[in-house]
Amino acid sequence: MEKQPITVQGAERLRQELHRLKTVERPGIIQAIAEARAHGDLKENAEYHAAREQQGFIEGRIKELEACLSCAQIIDVTQLNADDKVVFGSTVELLDLDTEETIRYQIVGEQEADIKNSRLSIASPIARALIGKRTADEVCLTVPGGKREFEIIAIQYL
């Protein structure tokens, strides 16, 4: 199985979610199933069917997290010698040259990507365009709205 890069923080978040699912969610759903069974006929018991469906989702997510963590290559960006280049795990501050707006992204693994929290997947077109660039470099990106130009203002290895 191919190793998937993940940051130390991302791996910790996945471990915490896995722990919560195993210690809180799974026992809770087992209890809900037991209570629903106590109500009698299972064929027409909506509570039982909903609890079983929820159990399926929880068990699926547990397997997904375990598989992800087992093939994860955890990269501590603070220990990298990146030579002031954009690399996996780095946080990049960009200046949109058209709007003068600043944006900040961290380049992370696919499992931890979350655009709402400014975490870009390493596989995304923006991240691929940024990898290897340095501070003050300009990057031209083709996005659904057309071409946009950015200047790299700062690179941090947090």
Number of C-alpha atoms within 10 A of each C-alpha: 7 7 12 15 21 28 21 15 16 19 22 14 13 17 15 12 15 21 13 13 17 15 11 11 17 17 13 15 18 14 13 18 19 13 14 20 15 11 11 11 10 13 8 9 13 11 16 22 16 15 20 17 12 16 20 12 11 18 15 12 15 19 12 13 17 15 12 17 20 12 14 19 17 18 19 15 18 13 9 13 10 14 9 15 19 26 27 26 29 23 22 23 19 25 19 17 15 9 10 11 10 14 14 17 20 27 28 28 25 16 17 19 20 14 11 7 10 15 20 25 24 23 13 13 13 18 21 16 15 24 15 14 16 19 16 14 12 18 18 14 15 13 10 7 6 7 9 15 15 23 19 22 17 17 22 16 20 12
